Amino acid sequence: MKTLRYFANTAFVLSLAMFASCSSDNDIEKNDENKESASVEEMVFTASFEGDETTRAVLTKESSSTERMHWQEGDKILLSWYNNTSTGENNKATISKMYSNGTKAEFTGSGIPSGKSYYAAIYPDDVVSSVNHGEFTTEIKTHQVLTSGYPYDKSAMLMIARTTSSYDKNLVFKNVPTLIKVTLTNNDGVKYIRVRSNYENSILSGTYAVQMSNSGDISSKKSNTNNYAQLEIPENSNGTFYLALIPGTPLNSGFTFELEKSDGSIYVNKYTESVTFGRSQIYDFGTFDVSGLTYMTDFVNLDLPSGTLWCTRNITAGSGTSTTLVNSMYDNGGYYAWGDLLAFNQDDGSGNKKTKYNSSTYTLGDDIYTTSGSVSTLKDEYDAAYQIAGHAYCMPTYAQIEELYNNCTVTYYTSTTYQGHYGVLLTSKNNGKTLWLPAAGYHCDTWGKSGLNSENSYSHYWSKSLNPKSSAGYAYCLDFSNSGLDGHGWGSGGGNYYDRRFCGKCIRPVYRR
């Protein structure tokens, strides 16, 4: 497997600039109180970058050691201004003159009042949802798409600037994102370049309210965020590409780099050391010979909003502790009590049939799994998918099961068969790809239902989430029957359900981000 390389090279610094002002916002507001009403006129702003070596709109290779960005004809910036009585927004200025091979330019706009306390600008001009006192609410997209003629999604290449006074018309732009640089050769199907934090609550993309202070520092507020970002490129494209990320989030558990082909197979390279991607830096992940990489083929990309990838096969149970995935997507696999690593009727190789979950105390080890207990989601040490199939796999959460159901149409094959097998076929509403779940039934040694029950009629699959709304001793599961949903959930048609944790159900993993 190729070693992942990353570095912050000053030769690769991107510059996005904000207008720098020389005193605090409060001081500016006080100083503006006695100014006369500003006139509205055509105004010209000079736009440059925080470093002489880097610019913006067009990325060009100038030598083997430096990469530069330049303004391009037709570029526009969005302007905002502020004093103690009013704020303005949505006035655009268009490039009217370029200097120094595009590293400096003039932007001309009309309807912009003069004499304001300061002016702020953002590039590109069409990526802002709202403006408030020079704070631009924008987005570094989770799903970026290569812009024609560019090696990146141009809408994600944000930079901001701010003037130093009411009479200053110089905008020094600073880059907002960090960039991941990836070079692909012999591309035989890769369509997505992706970087994902190994911790699900980290922030790498999403809505981003960004502002420059009067001292030139960039601050931000984040909302509706994701722990990953990806760049979609034309299939089989070769060359160098750039993926934009929200900077500054400490990735204490590291990150995972992925190349995904259009058939859903994925090349995965996990980097486990702590790293923080800095603003206005390019991290070079190196060159990848796509045809020579090893890909995981156990997952299907249903284009779900969270990016969750579902495994195409169940966990099986072998003799002793030798277990893995089943050979075929039609095979049922092993049946596990919630939190157990040994399937029903399986021993540990020494004749012991150990059950980790204590159904009397609702505990796994020292952890109490109840509505008022210490843990609500299975830890990795009790996650059968993670422990049995490998660390690229884990059991799904309640939210992931709910997302799967809401984003797929369900076809039941419990009275008739699909290619000779009983189960349900989930078809993504987003990209048409499918996921098969065998009607494997369930194991239960109580209620007079000893052994395997309802095979070919019910599809039961554990989640890793306990059910906080029911009495103690239950956990959520994905559950389909020949009449739709069996038990509690969203109603007819299939979906989420909860059951007693000592029951044996199959496990369908998801890709562990």
C-alpha positions in Angstrom: 0.0 0.0 0.0 1.3 3.4 -0.9 2.5 5.5 2.1 0.5 8.7 2.5 2.7 11.8 2.5 1.7 15.2 3.7 3.6 18.4 4.3 3.1 22.1 4.5 5.5 23.6 2.1 5.7 27.4 2.1 6.2 27.3 -1.7 2.6 25.9 -1.8 0.9 28.6 0.3 -2.4 29.8 -1.2 -3.3 33.3 -0.5 -6.9 34.4 0.2 -7.2 37.8 1.7 -9.5 39.9 3.8 -9.4 43.6 4.1 -7.3 44.5 7.1 -8.3 47.4 9.3 -6.1 49.1 11.8 -8.3 49.4 14.9 -11.1 47.4 16.6 -14.6 47.3 15.1 -15.9 49.3 18.0 -13.3 52.0 17.4 -14.2 52.1 13.7 -17.9 52.5 14.5 -17.2 55.5 16.8 -14.9 57.2 14.3 -17.6 56.9 11.7 -20.3 58.6 13.6 -19.5 62.2 12.4 -19.1 61.3 8.8 -21.4 62.8 6.2 -23.7 60.5 4.3 -21.7 58.5 1.8 -22.3 59.1 -1.9 -23.1 56.2 -4.3 -20.7 56.0 -7.2 -18.7 53.7 -9.4 -15.7 52.5 -7.4 -12.4 50.8 -8.3 -10.7 48.5 -5.9 -7.1 47.1 -6.3 -6.9 43.4 -5.5 -3.7 41.5 -4.6 -2.7 38.6 -2.4 -1.2 38.1 1.0 2.0 36.7 -0.7 3.7 37.9 -3.8 4.1 34.3 -5.0 0.5 33.1 -5.0 -2.8 34.2 -6.4 -6.2 32.9 -7.1 -8.4 32.1 -10.0 -6.2 30.0 -12.4 -3.7 27.5 -11.0 -0.7 27.2 -13.2 2.6 25.3 -13.0 5.4 27.9 -13.1 8.3 25.6 -12.0 9.0 22.3 -10.3 9.0 24.0 -6.9 6.2 26.5 -6.9 2.6 26.7 -7.9 0.8 30.0 -8.4 -2.7 31.2 -8.8 -3.7 34.2 -10.9 -6.7 36.4 -11.6 -8.5 35.6 -14.8 -10.6 37.8 -17.1 -14.2 37.8 -16.0 -13.6 37.2 -12.3 -16.0 38.9 -9.9 -15.9 39.7 -6.2 -18.8 40.3 -3.9 -18.5 43.4 -1.7 -19.9 44.4 1.7 -19.4 47.6 3.7 -20.2 48.8 7.1 -20.4 51.8 9.4 -22.4 52.6 12.5 -25.7 53.0 10.7 -25.9 50.6 7.9 -24.5 47.6 6.2 -24.4 46.7 2.5 -24.2 43.5 0.5 -24.6 41.8 -2.8 -22.8 44.5 -4.8 -20.4 42.9 -7.3 -17.3 44.3 -8.9 -15.9 42.8 -12.1 -12.2 42.7 -13.0 -11.4 45.6 -15.3 -7.6 45.5 -15.4 -4.8 43.1 -14.6 -1.2 43.6 -13.7 1.9 41.5 -13.2 0.6 38.5 -15.2 -2.6 38.4 -13.2 -1.1 38.5 -9.7 -2.7 42.0 -9.2 -5.9 43.4 -10.7 -8.5 46.2 -10.5 -12.1 45.5 -9.9 -14.8 48.0 -10.8 -18.3 48.1 -9.4 -21.3 50.5 -9.4 -23.8 51.3 -6.7 -21.2 51.2 -4.0 -21.3 54.0 -1.5 -18.0 55.8 -0.7 -16.7 56.8 2.8 -17.7 53.6 4.7 -15.8 52.5 7.7 -14.5 49.5 5.8 -15.1 47.3 2.8 -15.0 43.6 2.7 -14.9 41.2 -0.3 -15.1 37.5 -1.0 -14.2 35.5 -4.1 -15.9 33.8 -5.9 -18.8 36.2 -6.0 -21.6 33.5 -6.2 -20.9 31.4 -3.1 -22.5 33.5 -0.4 -25.8 32.9 1.2 -25.8 35.9 3.5 -23.7 38.8 4.6 -23.6 40.6 8.0 -21.1 43.3 8.9 -18.5 41.8 6.7 -19.1 38.3 7.8 -19.8 36.1 4.7 -21.8 32.9 5.2 -20.6 30.5 2.5 -19.7 26.9 2.1 -16.8 24.7 1.5 -18.7 21.9 -0.1 -18.7 18.3 1.0 -19.3 17.2 -2.5 -17.1 19.2 -4.8 -17.2 18.7 -8.6 -14.3 19.5 -10.9 -14.9 22.8 -12.7 -14.2 22.5 -16.4 -10.8 23.9 -17.3 -9.7 23.9 -13.6 -8.0 21.2 -11.4 -10.5 21.9 -8.6 -14.1 23.0 -7.8 -13.8 26.7 -8.3 -16.6 27.5 -5.9 -14.6 25.9 -3.0 -11.6 28.1 -3.6 -12.7 30.9 -1.2 -10.7 33.9 -0.3 -11.6 37.1 1.5 -10.3 40.6 2.0 -10.9 43.8 3.9 -9.8 47.4 3.6 -8.0 49.3 6.4 -10.1 52.5 6.4 -12.9 54.3 4.6 -10.5 55.7 2.1 -8.6 52.6 1.4 -9.5 50.7 -1.8 -6.8 48.1 -1.6 -8.0 44.6 -1.0 -5.4 42.0 0.0 -7.0 38.6 -0.4 -6.3 35.7 1.9 -7.1 32.1 1.2 -9.8 30.5 3.4 -9.4 26.7 2.8 -6.6 24.3 2.9 -5.9 22.2 -0.2 -5.1 18.6 -0.7 -3.1 17.9 -3.8 -3.4 14.5 -5.5 -1.9 13.4 -8.8 -3.4 10.4 -10.6 -1.8 8.3 -13.4 -3.2 5.3 -15.3 -6.7 6.1 -14.0 -8.9 3.1 -14.9 -12.1 4.2 -13.1 -11.4 6.5 -10.1 -14.2 9.1 -9.9 -13.9 10.4 -6.3 -11.0 11.7 -4.3 -11.9 11.8 -0.6 -10.4 12.8 2.7 -12.2 11.8 5.9 -11.4 12.4 9.5 -11.1 9.2 11.6 -13.3 10.9 14.2 -16.9 11.4 13.2 -17.3 14.8 14.9 -14.4 16.5 13.2 -15.1 19.3 10.7 -13.7 19.2 7.2 -16.5 20.7 5.1 -19.9 22.4 5.4 -21.4 25.9 6.0 -18.8 28.4 7.0 -19.4 32.0 8.2 -16.0 33.7 7.7 -14.8 37.1 8.5 -11.6 39.1 8.7 -10.8 41.2 11.7 -9.3 44.7 11.6 -5.9 43.1 12.3 -6.2 40.9 9.3 -6.9 37.6 11.2 -9.5 35.3 9.8 -12.2 33.9 12.1 -15.0 31.5 11.3 -18.2 29.9 12.6 -19.1 26.5 11.3 -22.5 24.8 11.1 -24.1 21.9 9.1 -20.7 20.3 8.8 -19.3 17.0 7.8 -16.2 15.1 8.7 -15.2 14.5 5.1 -15.0 16.1 1.7 -14.7 14.7 -1.7 -13.9 15.9 -5.3 -15.7 14.3 -8.2 -13.6 14.1 -11.3 -14.5 12.7 -14.8 -14.0 9.0 -14.8 -10.5 7.9 -16.0 -9.1 11.4 -15.7 -5.4 11.7 -15.1 -3.5 14.7 -13.8 -3.2 16.8 -10.6 -6.3 17.7 -8.6 -7.0 19.8 -5.6 -9.6 19.1 -2.8 -10.6 22.0 -0.5 -11.1 21.5 3.2 -12.1 23.7 6.1 -8.9 24.4 7.9 -7.9 24.4 11.5 -9.6 21.4 13.0 -7.3 19.2 15.0 -7.6 15.6 13.6 -6.3 13.9 16.8 -7.1 10.4 15.4 -5.7 11.2 12.0 -7.6 10.9 8.7 -8.3 8.5 5.9 -7.5 9.1 2.2 -9.8 7.3 -0.3 -9.9 6.9 -4.1 -13.3 5.5 -5.1 -14.1 4.0 -8.5 -17.4 4.3 -10.3 -18.2 0.6 -9.5 -17.9 1.4 -5.7 -14.5 -0.2 -5.1 -12.3 1.9 -2.8 -8.6 2.3 -2.3 -8.1 3.2 1.4 -5.0 4.7 3.1 -5.4 5.4 6.8 -3.2 7.9 8.5 -3.4 7.6 12.3 -1.2 10.4 13.6 -2.6 13.7 14.8 -2.6 16.5 12.2 -4.2 19.9 11.8 -4.5 21.1 8.2 -3.5 24.8 8.1 -5.2 27.6 6.3 -3.7 28.6 2.9 -1.5 25.5 2.6 -1.3 22.7 0.1 -0.7 19.2 1.4 0.8 17.0 -1.3 -0.4 13.5 -0.9 1.7 12.3 -3.8 1.2 10.5 -7.1 -0.9 7.4 -7.3 -0.8 4.8 -10.1 -4.5 4.0 -10.1 -4.1 0.7 -12.0 -1.6 -0.6 -9.5 -3.6 0.0 -6.3 -5.4 -2.6 -4.2 -9.1 -1.8 -3.7 -11.8 -2.9 -1.3 -14.7 -4.4 -3.2 -17.1 -5.2 -0.3 -19.0 -1.9 -0.2 -21.6 -0.2 -2.4 -22.0 3.6 -2.7 -25.7 4.4 -2.6 -24.9 8.2 -2.6 -26.3 8.6 0.9 -26.2 12.1 2.4 -23.8 11.1 5.1 -21.5 9.3 2.7 -22.0 6.0 4.4 -21.0 2.9 2.4 -22.9 -0.3 3.1 -21.1 -3.7 2.9 -22.6 -6.0 0.3 -22.3 -9.2 2.5 -23.1 -10.3 6.1 -20.8 -11.4 8.8 -20.4 -15.1 9.0 -19.5 -17.5 11.8 -16.8 -20.1 11.4 -15.3 -22.7 13.8 -13.6 -21.3 16.9 -12.7 -17.6 16.3 -12.0 -17.9 12.6 -14.7 -15.7 11.2 -15.1 -13.3 8.2 -17.7 -12.2 5.6 -19.9 -14.7 3.9 -18.9 -15.7 0.4 -22.1 -14.5 -1.3 -24.5 -11.6 -0.8 -27.3 -14.2 -0.7 -25.8 -16.1 2.3 -27.3 -15.4 5.8 -24.1 -15.6 7.8 -23.9 -15.8 11.6 -26.5 -14.8 14.2 -25.3 -12.7 17.1 -26.7 -11.5 20.3 -26.2 -7.8 20.6 -22.6 -7.1 21.8 -21.5 -10.7 21.4 -18.5 -11.7 19.3 -19.5 -15.4 19.2 -22.4 -16.4 17.0 -25.3 -18.6 18.3 -24.1 -22.2 18.6 -20.5 -21.2 18.2 -17.8 -21.8 20.8 -14.5 -20.1 21.4 -12.4 -23.1 20.3 -12.3 -24.6 23.8 -15.9 -25.7 24.0 -17.0 -22.5 25.8 -20.1 -20.7 24.6 -19.5 -17.3 26.2 -22.0 -14.5 26.0 -20.5 -11.1 26.7 -23.9 -9.4 27.1 -25.5 -9.8 30.5 -29.3 -9.6 29.9 -30.0 -9.3 33.6 -27.8 -6.3 34.3 -27.8 -4.9 30.8 -24.0 -4.7 30.9 -21.1 -5.4 28.6 -18.0 -5.5 30.8 -18.2 -2.5 33.1 -20.5 -0.5 30.8 -24.2 -0.3 31.5 -26.3 -0.1 28.4 -29.7 1.3 29.6 -31.6 4.5 29.0 -29.9 6.0 32.0 -26.7 4.0 31.7 -23.1 5.0 30.9 -23.1 4.0 27.2 -25.7 4.2 24.4 -23.7 2.9 21.4 -21.6 -0.3 21.3 -17.9 0.3 21.8 -15.5 -1.1 19.3 -14.5 -4.0 21.6 -18.1 -5.3 21.4 -18.8 -4.5 17.8 -18.8 -7.8 16.0 -18.3 -6.3 12.5 -15.2 -4.3 13.7 -13.7 -7.2 15.7 -14.5 -10.0 13.2 -14.3 -8.5 9.7 -11.6 -6.0 10.4 -11.2 -2.4 11.4 -12.6 -1.1 8.1 -16.0 -2.5 9.1 -18.4 -1.6 11.9 -22.1 -2.2 12.8 -24.4 0.6 11.6 -26.0 3.2 13.9 -29.6 4.0 14.2 -29.1 7.1 12.1 -27.4 5.1 9.3 -30.3 2.6 9.2 -32.8 5.4 9.1 -30.9 7.1 6.3 -30.7 3.9 4.3 -34.4 3.4 4.5 -35.3 7.0 3.7 -33.0 7.2 0.7 -34.0 3.8 -0.9 -37.0 2.2 -2.4 -37.7 -1.3 -1.1 -38.7 -4.3 -3.1 -39.8 -7.4 -1.1 -38.9 -10.9 -2.2 -40.5 -12.9 0.6 -43.4 -14.5 -1.3 -41.5 -14.7 -4.6 -37.7 -14.9 -5.0 -35.0 -12.7 -6.5 -32.6 -14.8 -8.5 -33.8 -17.8 -6.4 -33.4 -16.1 -3.0 -35.7 -14.5 -0.4 -35.0 -11.1 1.0 -35.3 -7.4 0.2 -33.7 -5.3 -2.5 -33.0 -1.7 -1.6 -32.5 0.7 -4.6 -31.0 4.1 -4.0 -33.2 7.0 -4.9 -30.0 9.0 -5.5 -28.0 6.9 -8.0 -29.9 3.7 -8.7 -27.4 1.3 -7.1 -28.8 -1.6 -5.1 -28.2 -3.4 -1.8 -29.5 -6.9 -1.1 -30.5 -8.1 2.4 -31.3 -11.8 2.8 -34.4 -12.8 4.7 -32.3 -14.5 7.2 -34.8 -14.7 10.1 -33.5 -14.7 13.7 -32.4 -16.9 16.6 -34.3 -16.8 19.9 -34.1 -19.3 22.8 -37.1 -17.9 24.7 -40.8 -17.5 24.1 -41.0 -21.1 22.8 -39.0 -20.1 19.7 -35.8 -22.0 20.2 -33.5 -22.1 17.2 -33.8 -20.3 13.9 -37.2 -18.6 13.2 -38.8 -16.9 10.2 -36.1 -17.6 7.6 -37.2 -16.5 4.1 -39.8 -14.2 5.7 -38.0 -11.7 7.9 -34.8 -9.7 7.5 -33.3 -8.9 10.9 -30.0 -6.9 11.3 -28.6 -5.4 14.4 -27.5 -1.8 14.8 -25.0 -0.7 17.3 -27.5 1.7 19.0 -29.6 0.9 22.0 -33.2 2.1 22.0 -33.6 4.8 24.6 -37.4 5.0 24.1 -38.1 1.4 25.1 -37.6 -0.5 28.4 -34.1 -1.6 29.3 -32.7 -4.5 27.3 -33.6 -3.4 23.8 -31.5 -2.2 20.8 -32.4 -0.9 17.4 -32.2 -3.1 14.4 -33.1 -3.0 10.7 -36.1 -5.2 10.2 -38.1 -6.1 7.1 -40.9 -8.7 6.7 -43.1 -10.1 4.0 -45.8 -7.5 5.1 -43.5 -4.5 5.4 -42.2 -3.4 8.8 -42.3 -6.0 11.6 -42.8 -4.4 15.0 -42.2 -0.7 15.8 -41.0 1.9 13.4 -42.2 4.1 10.7 -45.1 2.1 9.5 -45.7 -0.2 6.5 -42.9 -0.5 4.1 -39.9 -1.5 6.2 -37.4 0.3 8.3 -36.3 0.5 11.9 -37.3 -1.7 14.8 -36.0 -2.7 18.2 -35.7 -6.1 19.8 -34.3 -7.8 22.9 -30.6 -7.8 22.9 -30.2 -11.5 23.7 -31.9 -12.5 20.4 -29.6 -13.6 17.6 -29.6 -11.5 14.4 -27.4 -11.1 11.4 -25.0 -8.2 11.0 -24.6 -6.2 7.9 -21.6 -3.9 8.3 -20.9 -0.4 7.0 -17.6 1.1 6.2 -16.0 2.5 9.3 -14.9 6.0 8.6 
